Amino acid sequence: CLKQGRYRQVVGIAVEAKNLDILRRVIKRASEDEKRAKTKSQDAPGPAEELMEYSLGICMDIVQERGFRTEILRLILDLLNDIPNPDYFAIARCVVYLNSDEEASRMLRTLVDNGDRTSIANAYQIAFDLYDNGTQEFLGKVLDSLPSGKQLEKAEEEVTEDSNKTTSEDAPLLEN
């Protein structure tokens, strides 16, 4: 199956056999094949991204054993974090299920720190998704680990005060 590029079948066999090493290898192989082909358009997901989404779907919908599901999700999360432009929505699904509030807040901070409109829009959408799917406890932990608006306001006030000090120092001592 792997030689013929039937990655989905290999994923199914690996999950049935509970073999995470094979699952990791097939996802990495799809990613390497995608890089070699370099026929990916910017908007369309490539074979590796589709396979990751397929694996996530199998994990959430078919795998019944909670411990094994957690192992698969951890593997998918690690693989998603290793790629340059990860699927943040898939990551959000994983972190909610894994109850990984640190990962969720790190992802939100990374997106906001990127500063571009797309990243900020993604951060908002992920925050909404977390709100829809996370528990109160999970959301509280994520919120506690993020910088508050008050901290940002204080930092902005300090910058404003510093800029006012320099302008007052530059002003003439006596006015005409």
MARGUDREN-574393 format. One record per atom (N, C-alpha, C): x, y, z; residue in three letters. Coordinates in Angstrom, 2 decimals. Example, Ala and Ser with C-alpha at 12.3 -4.5 7.8 and 13.67 -1.06 7.14 Angstrom:
BEGIN
+---------+---------+---------+-----+
|      xx |      yy |      zz |   r |
+---------+---------+---------+-----+
|   13.19 |   -5.69 |    7.80 | ALA |
|   12.30 |   -4.50 |    7.80 | ALA |
|   13.20 |   -3.30 |    7.80 | ALA |
|   12.85 |   -2.25 |    7.08 | SER |
|   13.67 |   -1.06 |    7.14 | SER |
|   12.90 |    0.03 |    7.87 | SER |
+---------+---------+---------+-----+
//
This chain:
BEGIN
+---------+---------+---------+-----+
|      xx |      yy |      zz |   r |
+---------+---------+---------+-----+
|    0.83 |   -1.21 |    0.00 | CYS |
|    0.00 |    0.00 |    0.00 | CYS |
|    0.87 |    1.26 |    0.00 | CYS |
|    1.92 |    1.25 |    0.82 | LEU |
|    2.76 |    2.43 |    0.96 | LEU |
|    3.48 |    2.75 |   -0.34 | LEU |
|    3.98 |    1.72 |   -1.05 | LYS |
|    4.68 |    1.92 |   -2.31 | LYS |
|    3.76 |    2.50 |   -3.38 | LYS |
|    2.48 |    2.18 |   -3.29 | GLN |
|    1.51 |    2.65 |   -4.28 | GLN |
|    0.90 |    3.99 |   -3.88 | GLN |
|    1.30 |    4.52 |   -2.74 | GLY |
|    0.81 |    5.81 |   -2.29 | GLY |
|   -0.58 |    5.77 |   -1.69 | GLY |
|   -1.02 |    4.62 |   -1.26 | ARG |
|   -2.33 |    4.48 |   -0.61 | ARG |
|   -2.17 |    4.72 |    0.89 | ARG |
|   -1.97 |    5.95 |    1.21 | TYR |
|   -1.66 |    6.30 |    2.60 | TYR |
|   -2.82 |    6.05 |    3.54 | TYR |
|   -4.02 |    6.28 |    3.08 | ARG |
|   -5.19 |    6.09 |    3.96 | ARG |
|   -5.32 |    4.63 |    4.39 | ARG |
|   -5.06 |    3.71 |    3.48 | GLN |
|   -5.13 |    2.30 |    3.83 | GLN |
|   -4.07 |    1.96 |    4.88 | GLN |
|   -2.88 |    2.53 |    4.71 | VAL |
|   -1.81 |    2.27 |    5.67 | VAL |
|   -2.18 |    2.84 |    7.03 | VAL |
|   -2.80 |    4.02 |    7.05 | VAL |
|   -3.25 |    4.61 |    8.32 | VAL |
|   -4.25 |    3.67 |    8.98 | VAL |
|   -5.20 |    3.17 |    8.20 | GLY |
|   -6.20 |    2.26 |    8.75 | GLY |
|   -5.59 |    1.00 |    9.33 | GLY |
|   -4.64 |    0.44 |    8.60 | ILE |
|   -3.96 |   -0.78 |    9.07 | ILE |
|   -3.16 |   -0.48 |   10.33 | ILE |
|   -2.46 |    0.65 |   10.35 | ALA |
|   -1.65 |    1.02 |   11.52 | ALA |
|   -2.53 |    1.22 |   12.74 | ALA |
|   -3.67 |    1.86 |   12.57 | VAL |
|   -4.57 |    2.09 |   13.71 | VAL |
|   -5.15 |    0.76 |   14.17 | VAL |
|   -5.57 |   -0.09 |   13.23 | GLU |
|   -6.10 |   -1.41 |   13.60 | GLU |
|   -5.07 |   -2.22 |   14.37 | GLU |
|   -3.80 |   -2.13 |   13.93 | ALA |
|   -2.73 |   -2.89 |   14.58 | ALA |
|   -2.17 |   -2.17 |   15.81 | ALA |
|   -2.68 |   -0.97 |   16.08 | LYS |
|   -2.21 |   -0.14 |   17.20 | LYS |
|   -0.70 |    0.08 |   17.13 | LYS |
|   -0.23 |    0.38 |   15.91 | ASN |
|    1.18 |    0.59 |   15.68 | ASN |
|    1.43 |    2.07 |   15.35 | ASN |
|    1.82 |    2.83 |   16.37 | LEU |
|    2.03 |    4.27 |   16.20 | LEU |
|    3.27 |    4.59 |   15.37 | LEU |
|    4.26 |    3.69 |   15.39 | ASP |
|    5.47 |    3.93 |   14.59 | ASP |
|    5.12 |    3.95 |   13.09 | ASP |
|    4.28 |    3.01 |   12.67 | ILE |
|    3.86 |    2.98 |   11.27 | ILE |
|    3.04 |    4.22 |   10.95 | ILE |
|    2.17 |    4.61 |   11.85 | LEU |
|    1.35 |    5.80 |   11.64 | LEU |
|    2.23 |    7.03 |   11.48 | LEU |
|    3.22 |    7.17 |   12.34 | ARG |
|    4.16 |    8.30 |   12.24 | ARG |
|    4.89 |    8.27 |   10.90 | ARG |
|    5.37 |    7.07 |   10.51 | ARG |
|    6.13 |    6.95 |    9.27 | ARG |
|    5.30 |    7.28 |    8.04 | ARG |
|    4.04 |    6.82 |    8.00 | VAL |
|    3.23 |    7.07 |    6.81 | VAL |
|    2.90 |    8.56 |    6.69 | VAL |
|    2.66 |    9.23 |    7.79 | ILE |
|    2.38 |   10.67 |    7.73 | ILE |
|    3.62 |   11.43 |    7.29 | ILE |
|    4.77 |   11.06 |    7.82 | LYS |
|    6.02 |   11.72 |    7.41 | LYS |
|    6.34 |   11.41 |    5.95 | LYS |
|    6.06 |   10.19 |    5.52 | ARG |
|    6.31 |    9.81 |    4.13 | ARG |
|    5.43 |   10.63 |    3.19 | ARG |
|    4.18 |   10.81 |    3.55 | ALA |
|    3.27 |   11.62 |    2.72 | ALA |
|    3.78 |   13.05 |    2.64 | ALA |
|    4.30 |   13.56 |    3.74 | SER |
|    4.84 |   14.92 |    3.76 | SER |
|    6.08 |   15.03 |    2.88 | SER |
|    6.95 |   14.03 |    2.95 | GLU |
|    8.16 |   14.03 |    2.11 | GLU |
|    7.80 |   13.92 |    0.63 | GLU |
|    6.84 |   13.05 |    0.31 | ASP |
|    6.41 |   12.90 |   -1.08 | ASP |
|    5.82 |   14.21 |   -1.60 | ASP |
|    5.08 |   14.90 |   -0.74 | GLU |
|    4.49 |   16.19 |   -1.11 | GLU |
|    5.58 |   17.22 |   -1.39 | GLU |
|    6.62 |   17.22 |   -0.57 | LYS |
|    7.72 |   18.17 |   -0.78 | LYS |
|    8.45 |   17.88 |   -2.08 | LYS |
|    8.63 |   16.58 |   -2.39 | ARG |
|    9.30 |   16.22 |   -3.63 | ARG |
|    8.48 |   16.61 |   -4.85 | ARG |
|    7.17 |   16.42 |   -4.77 | ALA |
|    6.30 |   16.73 |   -5.91 | ALA |
|    6.17 |   18.24 |   -6.11 | ALA |
|    6.09 |   18.98 |   -5.04 | LYS |
|    5.98 |   20.45 |   -5.05 | LYS |
|    4.89 |   20.93 |   -6.01 | LYS |
|    3.78 |   20.19 |   -6.07 | THR |
|    2.67 |   20.59 |   -6.94 | THR |
|    1.54 |   21.18 |   -6.13 | THR |
|    1.81 |   21.48 |   -4.90 | LYS |
|    0.77 |   21.96 |   -3.99 | LYS |
|    0.46 |   23.43 |   -4.27 | LYS |
|   -0.82 |   23.74 |   -4.42 | SER |
|   -1.20 |   25.14 |   -4.52 | SER |
|   -1.34 |   25.68 |   -3.11 | SER |
|   -1.33 |   26.98 |   -2.96 | GLN |
|   -1.33 |   27.58 |   -1.63 | GLN |
|   -2.65 |   27.38 |   -0.91 | GLN |
|   -3.76 |   27.36 |   -1.64 | ASP |
|   -5.06 |   27.26 |   -0.99 | ASP |
|   -5.49 |   25.82 |   -0.73 | ASP |
|   -5.12 |   24.91 |   -1.63 | ALA |
|   -5.57 |   23.52 |   -1.49 | ALA |
|   -4.66 |   22.77 |   -0.51 | ALA |
|   -5.27 |   21.98 |    0.36 | PRO |
|   -4.45 |   21.19 |    1.27 | PRO |
|   -3.71 |   20.09 |    0.51 | PRO |
|   -2.49 |   19.82 |    0.92 | GLY |
|   -1.70 |   18.79 |    0.26 | GLY |
|   -2.02 |   17.42 |    0.82 | GLY |
|   -1.42 |   16.38 |    0.25 | PRO |
|   -1.68 |   15.01 |    0.70 | PRO |
|   -1.36 |   14.80 |    2.17 | PRO |
|   -0.31 |   15.41 |    2.66 | ALA |
|    0.05 |   15.23 |    4.07 | ALA |
|   -1.00 |   15.86 |    4.99 | ALA |
|   -1.47 |   17.04 |    4.63 | GLU |
|   -2.51 |   17.70 |    5.44 | GLU |
|   -3.81 |   16.91 |    5.40 | GLU |
|   -4.17 |   16.41 |    4.23 | GLU |
|   -5.38 |   15.59 |    4.11 | GLU |
|   -5.25 |   14.32 |    4.93 | GLU |
|   -4.07 |   13.72 |    4.90 | LEU |
|   -3.84 |   12.49 |    5.66 | LEU |
|   -3.89 |   12.76 |    7.16 | LEU |
|   -3.37 |   13.89 |    7.57 | MET |
|   -3.41 |   14.28 |    8.98 | MET |
|   -4.87 |   14.46 |    9.42 | MET |
|   -5.66 |   15.11 |    8.59 | GLU |
|   -7.08 |   15.33 |    8.89 | GLU |
|   -7.82 |   13.98 |    8.92 | GLU |
|   -7.49 |   13.12 |    7.98 | TYR |
|   -8.09 |   11.78 |    7.94 | TYR |
|   -7.73 |   11.00 |    9.21 | TYR |
|   -6.48 |   11.06 |    9.60 | SER |
|   -6.03 |   10.36 |   10.82 | SER |
|   -6.74 |   10.90 |   12.06 | SER |
|   -6.88 |   12.21 |   12.11 | LEU |
|   -7.58 |   12.84 |   13.23 | LEU |
|   -9.05 |   12.39 |   13.26 | LEU |
|   -9.67 |   12.33 |   12.09 | GLY |
|  -11.05 |   11.87 |   12.00 | GLY |
|  -11.20 |   10.43 |   12.47 | GLY |
|  -10.32 |    9.56 |   12.03 | ILE |
|  -10.35 |    8.16 |   12.47 | ILE |
|  -10.18 |    8.08 |   13.98 | ILE |
|   -9.25 |    8.84 |   14.47 | CYS |
|   -8.97 |    8.83 |   15.91 | CYS |
|  -10.19 |    9.24 |   16.72 | CYS |
|  -10.83 |   10.32 |   16.31 | MET |
|  -11.95 |   10.85 |   17.08 | MET |
|  -13.24 |   10.06 |   16.88 | MET |
|  -13.43 |    9.49 |   15.68 | ASP |
|  -14.70 |    8.84 |   15.37 | ASP |
|  -14.70 |    7.32 |   15.53 | ASP |
|  -13.54 |    6.69 |   15.36 | ILE |
|  -13.52 |    5.23 |   15.30 | ILE |
|  -12.82 |    4.61 |   16.50 | ILE |
|  -11.68 |    5.16 |   16.91 | VAL |
|  -10.92 |    4.56 |   18.01 | VAL |
|  -11.73 |    4.70 |   19.30 | VAL |
|  -12.03 |    3.58 |   19.91 | GLN |
|  -12.85 |    3.57 |   21.12 | GLN |
|  -12.03 |    3.63 |   22.41 | GLN |
|  -10.87 |    3.02 |   22.39 | GLU |
|  -10.03 |    2.95 |   23.59 | GLU |
|   -9.42 |    4.33 |   23.89 | GLU |
|   -9.78 |    4.89 |   25.02 | ARG |
|   -9.38 |    6.25 |   25.37 | ARG |
|   -7.85 |    6.42 |   25.44 | ARG |
|   -7.17 |    5.49 |   26.03 | GLY |
|   -5.71 |    5.58 |   26.14 | GLY |
|   -5.03 |    5.60 |   24.79 | GLY |
|   -5.47 |    4.74 |   23.88 | PHE |
|   -4.89 |    4.69 |   22.55 | PHE |
|   -5.24 |    5.95 |   21.76 | PHE |
|   -6.47 |    6.43 |   21.92 | ARG |
|   -6.88 |    7.68 |   21.26 | ARG |
|   -5.99 |    8.82 |   21.72 | ARG |
|   -5.70 |    8.88 |   23.00 | THR |
|   -4.83 |    9.93 |   23.54 | THR |
|   -3.44 |    9.84 |   22.94 | THR |
|   -2.92 |    8.61 |   22.80 | GLU |
|   -1.60 |    8.42 |   22.19 | GLU |
|   -1.59 |    8.91 |   20.74 | GLU |
|   -2.63 |    8.58 |   19.99 | ILE |
|   -2.71 |    9.01 |   18.59 | ILE |
|   -2.80 |   10.54 |   18.52 | ILE |
|   -3.63 |   11.13 |   19.37 | LEU |
|   -3.76 |   12.59 |   19.37 | LEU |
|   -2.44 |   13.27 |   19.72 | LEU |
|   -1.72 |   12.73 |   20.67 | ARG |
|   -0.41 |   13.29 |   21.05 | ARG |
|    0.54 |   13.20 |   19.86 | ARG |
|    0.53 |   12.06 |   19.15 | LEU |
|    1.37 |   11.89 |   17.96 | LEU |
|    0.99 |   12.92 |   16.89 | LEU |
|   -0.31 |   13.06 |   16.62 | ILE |
|   -0.77 |   14.02 |   15.61 | ILE |
|   -0.38 |   15.43 |   16.02 | ILE |
|   -0.56 |   15.77 |   17.29 | LEU |
|   -0.20 |   17.10 |   17.78 | LEU |
|    1.29 |   17.36 |   17.60 | LEU |
|    2.12 |   16.38 |   17.93 | ASP |
|    3.57 |   16.55 |   17.74 | ASP |
|    3.92 |   16.75 |   16.27 | ASP |
|    3.29 |   15.97 |   15.39 | LEU |
|    3.57 |   16.10 |   13.96 | LEU |
|    3.08 |   17.44 |   13.42 | LEU |
|    1.91 |   17.88 |   13.88 | LEU |
|    1.39 |   19.18 |   13.43 | LEU |
|    2.30 |   20.32 |   13.87 | LEU |
|    2.84 |   20.22 |   15.07 | ASN |
|    3.72 |   21.28 |   15.57 | ASN |
|    5.07 |   21.30 |   14.87 | ASN |
|    5.43 |   20.20 |   14.21 | ASP |
|    6.72 |   20.12 |   13.53 | ASP |
|    6.70 |   20.72 |   12.13 | ASP |
|    5.52 |   20.94 |   11.56 | ILE |
|    5.48 |   21.47 |   10.20 | ILE |
|    5.47 |   23.00 |   10.23 | ILE |
|    6.01 |   23.64 |    9.17 | PRO |
|    6.16 |   25.09 |    9.17 | PRO |
|    4.84 |   25.86 |    9.26 | PRO |
|    3.81 |   25.46 |    8.53 | ASN |
|    2.51 |   26.13 |    8.56 | ASN |
|    1.46 |   25.14 |    9.04 | ASN |
|    1.38 |   24.93 |   10.35 | PRO |
|    0.48 |   23.89 |   10.85 | PRO |
|   -0.99 |   24.25 |   10.70 | PRO |
|   -1.82 |   23.24 |   10.73 | ASP |
|   -3.27 |   23.41 |   10.71 | ASP |
|   -3.70 |   23.72 |   12.15 | ASP |
|   -3.86 |   25.00 |   12.45 | TYR |
|   -4.17 |   25.41 |   13.82 | TYR |
|   -5.52 |   24.90 |   14.29 | TYR |
|   -6.44 |   24.68 |   13.38 | PHE |
|   -7.76 |   24.20 |   13.78 | PHE |
|   -7.69 |   22.73 |   14.21 | PHE |
|   -6.86 |   21.94 |   13.53 | ALA |
|   -6.64 |   20.56 |   13.94 | ALA |
|   -5.91 |   20.54 |   15.30 | ALA |
|   -4.96 |   21.44 |   15.47 | ILE |
|   -4.26 |   21.53 |   16.75 | ILE |
|   -5.25 |   21.86 |   17.86 | ILE |
|   -6.16 |   22.80 |   17.59 | ALA |
|   -7.15 |   23.18 |   18.59 | ALA |
|   -8.02 |   21.99 |   18.98 | ALA |
|   -8.42 |   21.18 |   18.01 | ARG |
|   -9.21 |   19.99 |   18.33 | ARG |
|   -8.44 |   19.04 |   19.22 | ARG |
|   -7.15 |   18.87 |   18.92 | CYS |
|   -6.32 |   17.97 |   19.72 | CYS |
|   -6.14 |   18.50 |   21.15 | CYS |
|   -5.83 |   19.78 |   21.28 | VAL |
|   -5.55 |   20.31 |   22.62 | VAL |
|   -6.79 |   20.30 |   23.51 | VAL |
|   -7.98 |   20.48 |   22.92 | VAL |
|   -9.20 |   20.41 |   23.72 | VAL |
|   -9.40 |   18.99 |   24.24 | VAL |
|   -9.25 |   18.02 |   23.35 | TYR |
|   -9.45 |   16.64 |   23.78 | TYR |
|   -8.39 |   16.22 |   24.80 | TYR |
|   -7.14 |   16.64 |   24.56 | LEU |
|   -6.05 |   16.27 |   25.47 | LEU |
|   -6.04 |   17.12 |   26.74 | LEU |
|   -6.90 |   18.14 |   26.79 | ASN |
|   -6.98 |   19.05 |   27.93 | ASN |
|   -5.63 |   19.74 |   28.17 | ASN |
|   -4.98 |   20.11 |   27.08 | SER |
|   -3.65 |   20.72 |   27.14 | SER |
|   -3.78 |   22.24 |   27.04 | SER |
|   -4.10 |   22.85 |   28.17 | ASP |
|   -4.31 |   24.30 |   28.18 | ASP |
|   -3.04 |   25.07 |   27.85 | ASP |
|   -1.87 |   24.54 |   28.26 | GLU |
|   -0.61 |   25.23 |   27.96 | GLU |
|   -0.39 |   25.33 |   26.46 | GLU |
|   -0.69 |   24.24 |   25.77 | GLU |
|   -0.53 |   24.20 |   24.31 | GLU |
|   -1.50 |   25.19 |   23.65 | GLU |
|   -2.72 |   25.25 |   24.15 | ALA |
|   -3.72 |   26.16 |   23.57 | ALA |
|   -3.29 |   27.60 |   23.75 | ALA |
|   -2.84 |   27.98 |   24.94 | SER |
|   -2.45 |   29.37 |   25.16 | SER |
|   -1.18 |   29.72 |   24.38 | SER |
|   -0.26 |   28.76 |   24.25 | ARG |
|    0.96 |   29.00 |   23.46 | ARG |
|    0.60 |   29.25 |   22.00 | ARG |
|   -0.35 |   28.46 |   21.49 | MET |
|   -0.77 |   28.61 |   20.10 | MET |
|   -1.44 |   29.98 |   19.89 | MET |
|   -2.31 |   30.38 |   20.79 | LEU |
|   -2.96 |   31.68 |   20.67 | LEU |
|   -1.95 |   32.82 |   20.73 | LEU |
|   -1.00 |   32.74 |   21.65 | ARG |
|    0.03 |   33.78 |   21.76 | ARG |
|    0.88 |   33.85 |   20.49 | ARG |
|    1.22 |   32.69 |   19.94 | THR |
|    2.02 |   32.65 |   18.71 | THR |
|    1.28 |   33.33 |   17.57 | THR |
|    0.00 |   33.02 |   17.43 | LEU |
|   -0.78 |   33.62 |   16.35 | LEU |
|   -0.91 |   35.13 |   16.52 | LEU |
|   -1.19 |   35.58 |   17.73 | VAL |
|   -1.33 |   37.03 |   17.97 | VAL |
|    0.01 |   37.73 |   17.78 | VAL |
|    1.09 |   37.10 |   18.22 | ASP |
|    2.42 |   37.70 |   18.08 | ASP |
|    2.84 |   37.80 |   16.61 | ASP |
|    2.31 |   36.92 |   15.75 | ASN |
|    2.62 |   37.01 |   14.32 | ASN |
|    2.19 |   38.38 |   13.78 | ASN |
|    1.06 |   38.89 |   14.28 | GLY |
|    0.65 |   40.25 |   13.97 | GLY |
|   -0.08 |   40.46 |   12.66 | GLY |
|   -0.04 |   39.49 |   11.75 | ASP |
|   -0.74 |   39.71 |   10.48 | ASP |
|   -2.23 |   39.42 |   10.65 | ASP |
|   -3.02 |   39.94 |    9.74 | ARG |
|   -4.48 |   39.85 |    9.85 | ARG |
|   -4.97 |   38.41 |    9.86 | ARG |
|   -4.37 |   37.56 |    9.02 | THR |
|   -4.81 |   36.17 |    8.95 | THR |
|   -4.54 |   35.45 |   10.26 | THR |
|   -3.37 |   35.66 |   10.84 | SER |
|   -3.04 |   35.01 |   12.11 | SER |
|   -3.97 |   35.47 |   13.22 | SER |
|   -4.25 |   36.76 |   13.26 | ILE |
|   -5.13 |   37.28 |   14.31 | ILE |
|   -6.55 |   36.75 |   14.11 | ILE |
|   -7.01 |   36.69 |   12.87 | ALA |
|   -8.33 |   36.12 |   12.59 | ALA |
|   -8.38 |   34.65 |   13.00 | ALA |
|   -7.31 |   33.91 |   12.70 | ASN |
|   -7.23 |   32.51 |   13.13 | ASN |
|   -7.27 |   32.39 |   14.65 | ASN |
|   -6.57 |   33.29 |   15.33 | ALA |
|   -6.57 |   33.27 |   16.80 | ALA |
|   -7.97 |   33.49 |   17.34 | ALA |
|   -8.70 |   34.44 |   16.76 | TYR |
|  -10.09 |   34.66 |   17.19 | TYR |
|  -10.94 |   33.42 |   16.95 | TYR |
|  -10.82 |   32.85 |   15.74 | GLN |
|  -11.64 |   31.68 |   15.43 | GLN |
|  -11.31 |   30.51 |   16.35 | GLN |
|  -10.03 |   30.32 |   16.63 | ILE |
|   -9.64 |   29.24 |   17.53 | ILE |
|  -10.15 |   29.49 |   18.94 | ILE |
|  -10.12 |   30.75 |   19.37 | ALA |
|  -10.66 |   31.08 |   20.69 | ALA |
|  -12.15 |   30.75 |   20.75 | ALA |
|  -12.88 |   31.05 |   19.67 | PHE |
|  -14.30 |   30.68 |   19.63 | PHE |
|  -14.48 |   29.16 |   19.66 | PHE |
|  -13.63 |   28.45 |   18.91 | ASP |
|  -13.71 |   26.98 |   18.89 | ASP |
|  -13.41 |   26.41 |   20.28 | ASP |
|  -12.41 |   26.97 |   20.94 | LEU |
|  -12.08 |   26.51 |   22.29 | LEU |
|  -13.26 |   26.75 |   23.23 | LEU |
|  -13.89 |   27.91 |   23.07 | TYR |
|  -15.04 |   28.23 |   23.91 | TYR |
|  -16.19 |   27.24 |   23.67 | TYR |
|  -16.42 |   26.90 |   22.40 | ASP |
|  -17.50 |   25.98 |   22.07 | ASP |
|  -17.24 |   24.56 |   22.55 | ASP |
|  -15.97 |   24.15 |   22.57 | ASN |
|  -15.66 |   22.74 |   22.82 | ASN |
|  -14.96 |   22.45 |   24.14 | ASN |
|  -14.40 |   23.46 |   24.79 | GLY |
|  -13.65 |   23.23 |   26.01 | GLY |
|  -14.52 |   23.31 |   27.25 | GLY |
|  -14.02 |   22.72 |   28.34 | THR |
|  -14.73 |   22.80 |   29.61 | THR |
|  -14.43 |   24.15 |   30.27 | THR |
|  -15.23 |   24.50 |   31.26 | GLN |
|  -15.01 |   25.75 |   32.00 | GLN |
|  -13.62 |   25.76 |   32.62 | GLN |
|  -13.22 |   24.64 |   33.20 | GLU |
|  -11.91 |   24.54 |   33.84 | GLU |
|  -10.79 |   24.76 |   32.82 | GLU |
|  -10.91 |   24.10 |   31.66 | PHE |
|   -9.92 |   24.24 |   30.60 | PHE |
|   -9.82 |   25.70 |   30.15 | PHE |
|  -10.97 |   26.32 |   29.88 | LEU |
|  -10.99 |   27.71 |   29.43 | LEU |
|  -10.41 |   28.64 |   30.49 | LEU |
|  -10.70 |   28.37 |   31.76 | GLY |
|  -10.15 |   29.19 |   32.84 | GLY |
|   -8.63 |   29.12 |   32.87 | GLY |
|   -8.08 |   27.93 |   32.69 | LYS |
|   -6.62 |   27.77 |   32.68 | LYS |
|   -5.99 |   28.49 |   31.49 | LYS |
|   -6.63 |   28.38 |   30.32 | VAL |
|   -6.12 |   29.07 |   29.13 | VAL |
|   -6.14 |   30.57 |   29.37 | VAL |
|   -7.25 |   31.07 |   29.88 | LEU |
|   -7.41 |   32.50 |   30.14 | LEU |
|   -6.39 |   33.01 |   31.16 | LEU |
|   -6.15 |   32.23 |   32.21 | ASP |
|   -5.19 |   32.64 |   33.23 | ASP |
|   -3.77 |   32.73 |   32.70 | ASP |
|   -3.45 |   31.90 |   31.70 | SER |
|   -2.08 |   31.89 |   31.18 | SER |
|   -1.84 |   32.94 |   30.11 | SER |
|   -2.91 |   33.57 |   29.63 | LEU |
|   -2.75 |   34.62 |   28.62 | LEU |
|   -2.58 |   35.97 |   29.29 | LEU |
|   -1.87 |   36.90 |   28.65 | PRO |
|   -1.73 |   38.24 |   29.22 | PRO |
|   -3.09 |   38.93 |   29.23 | PRO |
|   -3.36 |   39.63 |   30.32 | SER |
|   -4.65 |   40.33 |   30.41 | SER |
|   -4.58 |   41.66 |   29.70 | SER |
|   -5.72 |   42.22 |   29.39 | GLY |
|   -5.78 |   43.54 |   28.75 | GLY |
|   -5.21 |   44.61 |   29.66 | GLY |
|   -5.35 |   44.44 |   30.99 | LYS |
|   -4.84 |   45.42 |   31.94 | LYS |
|   -3.32 |   45.50 |   31.86 | LYS |
|   -2.68 |   44.34 |   31.70 | GLN |
|   -1.22 |   44.34 |   31.57 | GLN |
|   -0.80 |   45.10 |   30.32 | GLN |
|   -1.51 |   44.89 |   29.24 | LEU |
|   -1.19 |   45.59 |   28.00 | LEU |
|   -1.43 |   47.08 |   28.13 | LEU |
|   -2.52 |   47.47 |   28.80 | GLU |
|   -2.81 |   48.89 |   29.00 | GLU |
|   -1.72 |   49.55 |   29.83 | GLU |
|   -1.25 |   48.87 |   30.88 | LYS |
|   -0.18 |   49.43 |   31.71 | LYS |
|    1.09 |   49.62 |   30.88 | LYS |
|    1.41 |   48.65 |   30.06 | ALA |
|    2.61 |   48.75 |   29.22 | ALA |
|    2.47 |   49.92 |   28.25 | ALA |
|    1.28 |   50.10 |   27.67 | GLU |
|    1.06 |   51.22 |   26.75 | GLU |
|    1.15 |   52.56 |   27.49 | GLU |
|    0.62 |   52.62 |   28.73 | GLU |
|    0.69 |   53.85 |   29.51 | GLU |
|    2.14 |   54.21 |   29.83 | GLU |
|    2.94 |   53.18 |   30.15 | GLU |
|    4.35 |   53.43 |   30.45 | GLU |
|    5.07 |   53.99 |   29.23 | GLU |
|    4.77 |   53.45 |   28.07 | VAL |
|    5.39 |   53.93 |   26.83 | VAL |
|    4.96 |   55.37 |   26.58 | VAL |
|    3.68 |   55.66 |   26.79 | THR |
|    3.16 |   57.02 |   26.60 | THR |
|    3.82 |   57.99 |   27.58 | THR |
|    3.94 |   57.58 |   28.85 | GLU |
|    4.59 |   58.43 |   29.85 | GLU |
|    6.04 |   58.69 |   29.48 | GLU |
|    6.73 |   57.66 |   29.01 | ASP |
|    8.13 |   57.83 |   28.61 | ASP |
|    8.25 |   58.80 |   27.44 | ASP |
|    7.32 |   58.71 |   26.49 | SER |
|    7.39 |   59.62 |   25.34 | SER |
|    7.04 |   61.05 |   25.78 | SER |
|    6.15 |   61.20 |   26.75 | ASN |
|    5.82 |   62.54 |   27.26 | ASN |
|    6.99 |   63.16 |   28.00 | ASN |
|    7.75 |   62.33 |   28.71 | LYS |
|    8.91 |   62.85 |   29.45 | LYS |
|    9.94 |   63.42 |   28.48 | LYS |
|   10.18 |   62.73 |   27.40 | THR |
|   11.19 |   63.22 |   26.46 | THR |
|   10.72 |   64.51 |   25.79 | THR |
|    9.43 |   64.61 |   25.51 | THR |
|    8.97 |   65.84 |   24.88 | THR |
|    9.01 |   67.01 |   25.85 | THR |
|    8.75 |   66.79 |   27.14 | SER |
|    8.80 |   67.89 |   28.11 | SER |
|   10.24 |   68.30 |   28.37 | SER |
|   11.17 |   67.39 |   28.26 | GLU |
|   12.58 |   67.73 |   28.45 | GLU |
|   13.10 |   68.57 |   27.29 | GLU |
|   12.55 |   68.33 |   26.11 | ASP |
|   12.97 |   69.05 |   24.93 | ASP |
|   12.35 |   70.45 |   24.84 | ASP |
|   11.30 |   70.68 |   25.63 | ALA |
|   10.59 |   71.95 |   25.59 | ALA |
|   11.45 |   73.06 |   26.22 | ALA |
|   11.33 |   74.28 |   25.74 | PRO |
|   12.12 |   75.39 |   26.34 | PRO |
|   11.66 |   75.65 |   27.77 | PRO |
|   12.60 |   76.06 |   28.60 | LEU |
|   12.30 |   76.29 |   30.01 | LEU |
|   11.43 |   77.54 |   30.20 | LEU |
|   11.69 |   78.56 |   29.42 | LEU |
|   10.91 |   79.80 |   29.55 | LEU |
|   10.16 |   80.03 |   28.25 | LEU |
|    8.90 |   80.41 |   28.41 | GLU |
|    8.14 |   80.72 |   27.21 | GLU |
|    8.07 |   82.22 |   27.07 | GLU |
|    7.98 |   82.70 |   25.85 | ASN |
|    7.93 |   84.14 |   25.59 | ASN |
|    6.62 |   84.74 |   25.96 | ASN |
+---------+---------+---------+-----+
//
